[in-house]
Protein backbone atom coordinates (compact mmCIF):
# COMPACT_ATOMS: atom_id res chain seq x y z
CA UNK A 1 0.00 0.00 0.00
CA UNK A 2 1.30 3.47 -0.81
CA UNK A 3 0.62 6.64 1.16
CA UNK A 4 1.47 10.26 0.34
CA UNK A 5 1.31 13.39 2.46
CA UNK A 6 1.91 16.78 0.78
CA UNK A 7 1.90 20.40 1.89
CA UNK A 8 1.59 22.87 -0.95
CA UNK A 9 -0.42 25.47 -2.83
CA UNK A 10 -3.12 25.00 -5.46
CA UNK A 11 -1.91 26.04 -8.92
CA UNK A 12 -3.34 25.51 -12.42
CA UNK A 13 -5.46 22.78 -13.96
CA UNK A 14 -4.31 19.68 -15.85
CA UNK A 15 -7.91 19.01 -16.97
CA UNK A 16 -11.43 19.51 -15.55
CA UNK A 17 -10.85 16.97 -12.73
CA UNK A 18 -7.14 17.32 -11.97
CA UNK A 19 -5.39 20.25 -10.25
CA UNK A 20 -1.71 20.94 -9.82
CA UNK A 21 -0.30 21.26 -6.31
CA UNK A 22 2.95 23.20 -6.01
CA UNK A 23 5.21 21.56 -3.44
CA UNK A 24 8.58 22.90 -2.26
CA UNK A 25 11.51 20.58 -3.00
CA UNK A 26 13.55 19.42 -0.01
CA UNK A 27 16.89 20.33 -1.61
CA UNK A 28 18.76 23.30 -0.20
CA UNK A 29 19.58 24.91 -3.58
CA UNK A 30 17.80 28.20 -4.38
CA UNK A 31 17.85 27.71 -8.16
CA UNK A 32 15.67 24.57 -8.20
CA UNK A 33 11.99 25.13 -8.99
CA UNK A 34 9.17 23.68 -6.91
CA UNK A 35 7.40 20.47 -7.98
CA UNK A 36 3.97 20.63 -9.63
CA UNK A 37 2.13 17.43 -8.75
CA UNK A 38 -1.20 16.49 -10.41
CA UNK A 39 -3.93 15.61 -7.88
CA UNK A 40 -7.49 14.25 -8.22
CA UNK A 41 -10.20 14.18 -5.56
CA UNK A 42 -13.60 12.60 -6.17
CA UNK A 43 -16.65 12.04 -4.02
CA UNK A 44 -19.10 9.21 -4.60
CA UNK A 45 -21.31 11.47 -6.71
CA UNK A 46 -18.35 12.26 -9.07
CA UNK A 47 -17.99 15.80 -7.71
CA UNK A 48 -14.46 17.23 -7.74
CA UNK A 49 -13.76 19.25 -4.58
CA UNK A 50 -10.40 20.52 -5.84
CA UNK A 51 -12.10 22.62 -8.53
CA UNK A 52 -13.79 24.76 -5.84
CA UNK A 53 -10.56 25.75 -4.05
CA UNK A 54 -8.99 29.06 -5.15
CA UNK A 55 -5.55 29.14 -6.73
CA UNK A 56 -2.80 29.94 -4.21
CA UNK A 57 -4.61 28.31 -1.27
CA UNK A 58 -2.26 26.36 1.04
CA UNK A 59 -3.34 22.73 1.57
CA UNK A 60 -2.31 19.59 3.36
CA UNK A 61 -3.17 16.59 1.20
CA UNK A 62 -3.16 12.91 2.12
CA UNK A 63 -3.72 10.24 -0.47
CA UNK A 64 -2.16 7.57 -2.65
CA UNK A 65 -0.19 7.37 -5.88
CA UNK A 66 -1.88 6.21 -9.09
CA UNK A 67 -1.16 6.31 -12.81
CA UNK A 68 -3.13 6.74 -16.02
CA UNK A 69 -2.23 7.12 -19.70
CA UNK A 70 -3.31 10.77 -20.07
CA UNK A 71 -1.91 12.38 -16.90
CA UNK A 72 0.85 9.94 -15.97
CA UNK A 73 1.57 9.60 -12.26
CA UNK A 74 -0.79 11.56 -9.99
CA UNK A 75 -2.12 11.62 -6.43
CA UNK A 76 -5.62 10.39 -5.59
CA UNK A 77 -6.54 12.69 -2.71
CA UNK A 78 -8.32 11.04 0.22
CA UNK A 79 -8.18 13.95 2.68
CA UNK A 80 -7.81 17.71 2.21
CA UNK A 81 -7.08 20.22 4.97
CA UNK A 82 -7.06 23.93 4.06
CA UNK A 83 -4.34 25.83 5.96
CA UNK A 84 -5.26 29.42 6.80
C-alpha positions as CSV (number, residue, x, y, z in Angstrom):
1,X,0.0,0.0,0.0
2,X,1.3,3.5,-0.8
3,X,0.6,6.6,1.2
4,X,1.5,10.3,0.3
5,X,1.3,13.4,2.5
6,X,1.9,16.8,0.8
7,X,1.9,20.4,1.9
8,X,1.6,22.9,-1.0
9,X,-0.4,25.5,-2.8
10,X,-3.1,25.0,-5.5
11,X,-1.9,26.0,-8.9
12,X,-3.3,25.5,-12.4
13,X,-5.5,22.8,-14.0
14,X,-4.3,19.7,-15.9
15,X,-7.9,19.0,-17.0
16,X,-11.4,19.5,-15.5
17,X,-10.9,17.0,-12.7
18,X,-7.1,17.3,-12.0
19,X,-5.4,20.3,-10.2
20,X,-1.7,20.9,-9.8
21,X,-0.3,21.3,-6.3
22,X,3.0,23.2,-6.0
23,X,5.2,21.6,-3.4
24,X,8.6,22.9,-2.3
25,X,11.5,20.6,-3.0
26,X,13.5,19.4,0.0
27,X,16.9,20.3,-1.6
28,X,18.8,23.3,-0.2
29,X,19.6,24.9,-3.6
30,X,17.8,28.2,-4.4
31,X,17.9,27.7,-8.2
32,X,15.7,24.6,-8.2
33,X,12.0,25.1,-9.0
34,X,9.2,23.7,-6.9
35,X,7.4,20.5,-8.0
36,X,4.0,20.6,-9.6
37,X,2.1,17.4,-8.7
38,X,-1.2,16.5,-10.4
39,X,-3.9,15.6,-7.9
40,X,-7.5,14.2,-8.2
41,X,-10.2,14.2,-5.6
42,X,-13.6,12.6,-6.2
43,X,-16.7,12.0,-4.0
44,X,-19.1,9.2,-4.6
45,X,-21.3,11.5,-6.7
46,X,-18.4,12.3,-9.1
47,X,-18.0,15.8,-7.7
48,X,-14.5,17.2,-7.7
49,X,-13.8,19.2,-4.6
50,X,-10.4,20.5,-5.8
51,X,-12.1,22.6,-8.5
52,X,-13.8,24.8,-5.8
53,X,-10.6,25.7,-4.0
54,X,-9.0,29.1,-5.1
55,X,-5.5,29.1,-6.7
56,X,-2.8,29.9,-4.2
57,X,-4.6,28.3,-1.3
58,X,-2.3,26.4,1.0
59,X,-3.3,22.7,1.6
60,X,-2.3,19.6,3.4
61,X,-3.2,16.6,1.2
62,X,-3.2,12.9,2.1
63,X,-3.7,10.2,-0.5
64,X,-2.2,7.6,-2.6
65,X,-0.2,7.4,-5.9
66,X,-1.9,6.2,-9.1
67,X,-1.2,6.3,-12.8
68,X,-3.1,6.7,-16.0
69,X,-2.2,7.1,-19.7
70,X,-3.3,10.8,-20.1
71,X,-1.9,12.4,-16.9
72,X,0.9,9.9,-16.0
73,X,1.6,9.6,-12.3
74,X,-0.8,11.6,-10.0
75,X,-2.1,11.6,-6.4
76,X,-5.6,10.4,-5.6
77,X,-6.5,12.7,-2.7
78,X,-8.3,11.0,0.2
79,X,-8.2,14.0,2.7
80,X,-7.8,17.7,2.2
81,X,-7.1,20.2,5.0
82,X,-7.1,23.9,4.1
83,X,-4.3,25.8,6.0
84,X,-5.3,29.4,6.8
